[in-house]
Amino acid sequence: MENVSCDIKRMEDKIVTFSKFGDTGKGGITRLALSEADFQAREEFCKRMKALGAEIVTDDMGNIYATFKGSEDLPHIAMGSHCDSVVQGGNYDGILGVLTGMEVAETIVKENIPHRHPITVMIWTNEEGARFDPAMMSSGVITGKFDKAKMLASKDMEGVTFGEALDASGYKGDEKNRMNPKDYKAFLELHIEQGPVLEAEKVDIGVVEGVVGMVNYEFEFIGQAGHAGTVPQKMRQDALLAASEAIQYLHRELDKLDEKLVYTTGRIICSPNVHTIIPDDVKFTLDARHQDPEVIKQVVEIIKNIPSELAKCKVSYKELWSRKTVSFNKEFVDFVEKNAETYGYSNMRMYSGPGHDAQFVADMLPVTMIFVPSIGGHSHCEIEKTPVENCLKGANVLLQTVLDIDKK
Amino acid sequence: MENVSCDIKRMEDKIVTFSKFGDTGKGGITRLALSEADFQAREEFCKRMKALGAEIVTDDMGNIYATFKGSEDLPHIAMGSHCDSVVQGGNYDGILGVLTGMEVAETIVKENIPHRHPITVMIWTNEEGARFDPAMMSSGVITGKFDKAKMLASKDMEGVTFGEALDASGYKGDEKNRMNPKDYKAFLELHIEQGPVLEAEKVDIGVVEGVVGMVNYEFEFIGQAGHAGTVPQKMRQDALLAASEAIQYLHRELDKLDEKLVYTTGRIICSPNVHTIIPDDVKFTLDARHQDPEVIKQVVEIIKNIPSELAKCKVSYKELWSRKTVSFNKEFVDFVEKNAETYGYSNMRMYSGPGHDAQFVADMLPVTMIFVPSIGGHSHCEIEKTPVENCLKGANVLLQTVLDIDKK
């Protein structure tokens, strides 16, 4: 099978076709979960998969499974991702994992490539959580991370629940159709990197070893409000000054840790936030991610060592949430690396910073992911772009990895 | 007249009575300009002033003038302030200048104190600008700072214009009744300090020399957005990190200037302000005030010397507005100081940080102000408080200053 390859024209056609479903007219898409645009994408997926001979089922969360029978009675090898997007998102995040899965299946069918295991191409429902909170909802439910009843009650901005939207969608199926460890052997998810590293390093394929662990903290600074024109500087307790000192402290100390640590102070809320009033309450968040739990421990130590008072303001912090590092199946990771090498694609091992459905699935099945470059590192925006040549390279590595697993 | 004094029971009655108009039930008031609560306060003012023999007129901005005839045909000596408040404001800001004016007039009438000049107690319309932007609207119009047509068109949150509210109020009078330099000799405004200095220094009376000059700038930091989990630290352009460095720079440099300088970074806007996204656009304001224009010049120099790049982000700034220092009439200031001394009240010279109607009036008439302490420096909030004993001391100084000016 060394010479087999997916088809660049077909790959391009898939990308162009699906970019119409939810087209914003400005280069991107708005394709919220279980919206009309999502239904268009799902219909096109089902139509194309059926035309190639797939049998299609859905589970009780609306996840779609398009399966091509194997020559033996064995568990499925699944691949896929999600087709929903954020508001004014791009044409690659999520959907590329579906489209490359479709292209791999099409190549296997059209080239008559023998396979022992059933091969399933999947769409996960509501990965973004942009319409119904939280993100990764359906993989969360079927892996037991989220309570299904709570998820069905999750409301969109207009008060429609996920359960109502699912009932009306026509995509609600049986719970017995869920991906599960007995009937499934593997899950593979191709995704855009959503960051700038692969492009900056001029690398074709990200060999994803896992999803980094993270902590998210909120800091709060309590000062004393007062009129900008009346309170002498020496008598002030300025919560924004305290917060700026804390941001400086965190950057100074965290920069001493491992260089692969990424951390972000992304959200700041200042109260009363009036130009003529000394701020008395400022909060900001710190998001820190690293694959090594020891480094995350060091981050938490630095957080704990923040002075209890800055600029005469009271300093406090709390953990909002955290997640442990998820490691993917080492053999699958090796397959991805080997296959990139075989095709002559430059590649590098890396961890995913963002979360993906695959990280939840990794708790019940052997899993890995394949990353392709994001131009400019852009993601969750309309200018999101991965050249079709890179998409094809990803599809080829995905194809060979499916076939490697099929041989096992 | 050395022994004459205002009456503490009457002073207290005035404060208690007026605190009912717009009572929030939580210790403060919401008495927006030309609201029902404002009308109640205006009616009570007119009723009490008429009962003491005043003649009442209003001008075309709804300002009220209650005048007690003098023994000679001379220009008026006016005193007063505003009776509107911010949302959930206190019982002292503005209204205390009206109530002490009323108490001074009542003392003069009841004690039969002879005076050559007509004595006028005033209410300025819409000083706070809390319902109709801008603040100090009516003193701004009659001193030619603001365009009257624009002010009449200023809308509240419900779309009602100031002009419509004024027409419906019954307080719209003739333009010829406006305070003017020909018919008025002086304007005196007693006000709470709105800051913590008098209380901290245990001083009864603030002898106000003027209103400090100020500049207000907005700084902007442009970085590059990116996912919190994907962009390596070294590749980031974090606009919030840049802003925090700028806040530190400004505090470090401005703290080297005169200790009477007050400056505030009160408002910060971070975009997109999401905990998982690197901020790409942060703005914050700097408000700086000092009585000496040379110090304000030094502030502007420091602003101009801010690095054009911080944390790899582009730094820019612009002046939003400024005002020059306003100096009050030196003779009147001396009167206030002398009268505080005569009564044995501790006193200190100071400049006002906040703006007041008196600062606009100072362009057309000799003016001064008297400050009384604000407990805890609180202002524009429900816990605003000045003990009645302090209010009485202020009224006594106001009374003697009116009588001093009357002798001139």
Interface residues (C-beta under 8 A of the other chain):
Chain A: E193 Q194 G195 P196 V197 A200 V212 M214 N216 A225 G226 H227 A228 G229 T230 V231 P232 Q233 K234 M235 D238 L240 L241 A243 S244 E245 I247 Q248 H251 D255 E259 K260 L261 V262 Y263 T264 T265 G266 R267 I268 C270 N273 V274 H275 T276 I277 I278 P279 F284 T285 D287 R289 L320 S352 G353 P354 G377 S379 H380 C381
Chain B: E193 Q194 G195 P196 V197 A200 V212 M214 N216 A225 G226 H227 A228 G229 T230 V231 P232 Q233 K234 M235 D238 L240 L241 A243 S244 E245 I247 Q248 H251 D255 E259 K260 L261 V262 Y263 T264 T265 G266 R267 I268 C270 N273 V274 H275 T276 I277 I278 P279 F284 T285 D287 R289 L320 S352 G353 P354 G377 S379 H380 C381
